[in-house]
Amino acid sequence: MVNFLSTATAALSFCAIASSPASATTATSAPKAWRDQFSSKLGILPTATADCFVCFYDQVNFQGSEFCVGKRSKTCTAANPIEPPVGIQSIKFGTGCELAVNALVDLPSESDNPWETISADVAATGYNETAGMVELYVEEAGRACFIGYPPYQTNMFGRCYTEDVPAVETRYRDSFEGVLLFKTPATDFDVVAYEEDNYNGAGAVQTVAKGSQATQQDTSPLSQRFTGSTGLFTETAVNPLYWKIRSVAFVAAN
């Protein structure tokens, strides 16, 4: 089991003070209307600095109107979904920190919307009016965010971790619907999700095959290794760990 970032003291902090995005480069003369359409469901848009940022552009080759965000504090652990406008044409990363983007992409040609993990500059995304990002998350490399909507809770969209979790917090228990890994070539890792507390204890474990249906062969607790970002519920399959992730281990990538 590996640990990439130090444990945050205020583990459940929502970091409720929102900050306006700051351009990491010289401001352009393009209209601001496009970049003003980016919004966080938590009201959290971390300020970019001169060398720590990820910027999104409405033109290829990092031109046109831009929207930039920076690195969140390690004490910010609530999953922070950002809704972008259509038309992200290029993406640029600063060199002063290690950020990664996980984006839910709407592709009309696909039956299920895939997740894409991006950690390097993209001069031309290929997105257009009908295919592009519909939701994105920006986090420091080494984090894993488990997306879900706890019952009877408002403004809660999941929990981000940086180290092993022997028992998911009560408020998030049995609510996770997706797994997002913020990976880069320099910070590569996997996570193993377990159906029971304490990594399924000492009992027998039934491993979930990737892409399996919501069936269970016996009563042994389930576990699954995740090597990339994915939803647990799609139009074609329901992962047996949907709403059942109760402990998590960070492990070195294969």
TATA-V97625 format. One record per helix or strand of 3 or more residues. SS is the DSSP state (hx for helix, st for strand). FROM is the first residue (numbers start at 1). LEN is the number of residues. If there is no record, write none. Layout:
ss=SS from=FROM len=LEN
ss=SS from=FROM len=LEN
This chain:
ss=hx from=35 len=3
ss=st from=54 len=6
ss=hx from=60 len=3
ss=st from=63 len=7
ss=st from=90 len=4
ss=st from=99 len=8
ss=st from=115 len=4
ss=st from=132 len=9
ss=st from=144 len=5
ss=st from=158 len=4
ss=hx from=170 len=3
ss=st from=176 len=6
ss=st from=189 len=6
ss=hx from=198 len=3
ss=st from=205 len=3
ss=st from=221 len=6
ss=st from=247 len=6
